[in-house]
Amino acid sequence: MIERNLSGARAALVWTAVACMSVAGRGAAAAEQPKDVNVVNTPTVNVGNTPTVNVNGTVAVEVQNQPLQVRSAGPMELYHSAATVSIAANVQNGFGALAAVPAGKRLVIEYVSAVSTVASDQNINRVSLTTTHSTGGGSTSSVRHQFPVTDEGDAAVAGNHVFSAGGATRLYCDAGESPQAGAFRGGNVTAPATVSVTVSGYLVDAP
């Protein structure tokens, strides 16, 4: 009877020892830290379908060793011209030609400005610039572009008013043509008036 009890006790001790070793093994495995993996060669990754990537927030993208591609628009030659628009007495408008575009060139107009000093009972309503371009087959097409005018107030000379216009633009005029400046006025038109118009841009080779 005593031996049987001792055998049972020994078996219980053995099972207890096995259980403790199993728990200790699992604890050691859980405590093991992740390890770094080093890739010696650069792997090739093939993506069969086009993936969809959702980006939340602001992401900084840095591009290295990518030169900026610049395409030349062709040789450029500066163009500056001025015209005096004379408006005769009892007439509401007048026109003046600017420098003609040289052969084989196309004029690109980037800025137009104008100024006029007239009697206080007159006003300059608007300034125009007419450009002409080739439509092929020896035909041309002309377009009149309008520019608003600002009343600058009294001039240095008593009884006179200053009107001005100016702004950036992008207009074209082909070889052999002269841009035409125009001015339009209102009020008392019994006296003559003049408006100075200037144009700035550049010339490129005609296509």
C-alpha positions in Angstrom: 0.0 0.0 0.0 2.8 2.4 0.9 4.7 1.6 -2.3 1.6 2.2 -4.3 1.2 5.7 -2.8 4.9 6.4 -3.4 4.5 5.4 -7.1 1.5 7.8 -7.4 3.5 10.6 -5.8 6.4 10.0 -8.2 4.1 10.2 -11.2 2.6 13.4 -9.9 6.0 15.0 -9.5 7.0 13.9 -13.0 3.9 15.4 -14.6 4.4 18.6 -12.6 8.0 18.9 -13.9 6.9 18.4 -17.5 4.1 21.0 -17.2 6.6 23.6 -15.8 9.1 22.9 -18.6 6.3 23.4 -21.2 5.2 26.7 -19.7 8.8 27.9 -19.5 9.4 27.0 -23.1 6.4 29.0 -24.2 7.5 32.0 -22.2 10.9 32.0 -23.7 9.4 31.8 -27.2 7.0 34.7 -26.5 9.9 36.8 -25.1 12.0 36.4 -28.2 12.5 39.7 -30.1 12.1 40.2 -33.9 15.3 40.0 -35.9 16.5 42.2 -38.8 16.7 40.6 -42.2 19.5 41.8 -44.5 18.9 41.5 -48.3 22.3 41.2 -50.0 21.1 41.7 -53.6 18.5 44.2 -54.9 15.3 42.2 -55.4 13.0 42.7 -58.4 9.4 43.2 -57.6 6.8 42.7 -60.4 3.3 44.2 -59.8 0.8 42.5 -62.0 -2.1 44.9 -61.6 -2.1 48.7 -61.0 -2.3 49.2 -57.3 -4.4 52.0 -55.7 -2.5 54.0 -53.1 -4.3 56.3 -50.7 -2.2 59.0 -49.1 -3.5 60.8 -46.1 -1.8 64.1 -45.1 1.0 65.9 -46.8 3.8 63.8 -48.2 7.2 65.2 -49.1 8.6 63.8 -52.4 12.2 64.3 -53.3 13.4 63.9 -56.9 17.2 63.5 -57.3 19.3 63.7 -60.5 16.4 64.7 -62.7 17.4 67.6 -65.0 14.7 70.1 -66.0 13.7 69.7 -69.6 13.7 73.0 -71.4 12.6 73.4 -75.0 13.8 76.5 -76.8 11.1 78.6 -78.5 13.6 79.8 -81.1 15.8 82.9 -81.3 14.3 85.9 -79.5 14.7 89.5 -80.5 13.2 92.3 -78.3 10.6 94.6 -79.8 9.6 98.1 -78.5 7.5 100.6 -80.4 5.5 103.7 -79.7 2.8 105.5 -81.6 1.1 108.9 -81.2 -2.6 108.6 -81.8 -3.9 112.0 -83.0 -7.7 112.7 -82.6 -8.8 115.6 -84.7 -11.3 118.2 -83.5 -14.9 117.1 -83.6 -13.8 113.5 -84.0 -14.2 110.8 -81.4 -11.4 108.4 -82.3 -8.0 108.2 -83.9 -5.4 105.6 -84.9 -1.6 105.3 -85.3 0.7 102.6 -86.6 3.5 101.0 -84.6 6.7 99.5 -86.1 6.1 96.8 -88.8 7.0 93.2 -88.0 10.2 92.2 -90.0 10.0 89.6 -92.7 10.3 86.0 -91.5 9.3 87.0 -87.9 6.3 86.9 -85.7 5.7 89.5 -83.0 4.7 88.4 -79.5 3.2 91.4 -77.6 3.5 91.1 -73.8 2.6 94.6 -72.6 0.6 97.6 -73.8 0.4 101.0 -72.1 -1.1 104.4 -73.0 -1.3 107.9 -71.5 -3.1 111.1 -72.5 -3.7 114.6 -71.1 -6.9 116.3 -72.2 -9.1 119.1 -71.1 -11.2 118.5 -68.1 -14.4 118.4 -70.2 -13.0 115.5 -72.3 -12.4 111.9 -71.4 -10.5 109.0 -73.0 -12.9 106.0 -72.8 -10.6 103.2 -74.1 -7.5 102.3 -76.0 -7.3 99.5 -78.6 -4.6 97.5 -80.4 -5.3 95.8 -83.7 -3.1 92.9 -84.7 -3.0 91.0 -87.9 -2.0 87.4 -88.6 -1.8 85.1 -91.6 -4.6 82.6 -92.2 -2.9 80.9 -95.1 -3.2 81.2 -98.9 -2.1 84.9 -98.8 -5.1 85.8 -96.6 -4.9 87.7 -93.3 -7.2 88.2 -90.3 -7.2 91.3 -88.0 -8.5 91.5 -84.5 -9.0 94.7 -82.4 -8.2 94.2 -78.7 -9.6 96.7 -76.1 -7.9 98.0 -73.0 -9.7 99.8 -70.2 -8.6 103.3 -69.3 -8.2 104.8 -65.8 -8.9 108.4 -64.9 -5.8 109.6 -63.0 -7.4 112.9 -62.0 -6.1 116.5 -62.4 -2.9 117.1 -64.4 -0.1 119.4 -63.4 -1.6 122.0 -65.8 -4.8 123.4 -64.3 -7.9 122.4 -66.2 -6.5 119.2 -67.7 -7.1 115.6 -66.8 -4.8 112.6 -67.2 -6.0 109.2 -68.5 -3.8 106.1 -68.6 -4.0 102.4 -69.5 -1.6 99.5 -69.1 -1.5 95.8 -68.6 0.2 92.5 -69.5 -1.2 90.6 -72.5 -0.3 88.0 -75.1 -1.0 89.0 -78.6 0.5 88.1 -82.0 1.2 89.9 -85.2 2.7 88.4 -88.3 5.5 89.5 -90.6 4.9 92.6 -92.8 2.1 93.8 -90.6 2.0 96.9 -88.3 0.1 96.8 -85.0 -2.4 99.6 -85.0 -3.0 101.6 -81.8 -6.4 103.4 -81.4 -8.0 105.7 -78.9 -11.7 106.6 -78.3 -12.9 109.6 -76.4 -16.1 111.3 -75.2 -17.3 114.6 -73.7 -16.5 117.9 -75.4 -14.7 116.8 -78.6 -14.4 120.2 -80.2 -10.7 120.4 -79.4 -8.0 117.9 -80.8 -6.4 115.4 -78.5 -3.4 113.0 -78.5 -2.8 109.6 -76.9 0.7 108.0 -76.5 0.7 104.2 -76.9 3.7 101.9 -76.3 4.0 98.2 -77.0 6.7 95.8 -75.7 7.3 92.2 -76.7 9.7 90.1 -78.7 10.2 88.6 -82.2 10.5 84.9 -83.0 11.1 83.1 -86.2 7.8 82.7 -88.1 6.7 79.1 -88.3 
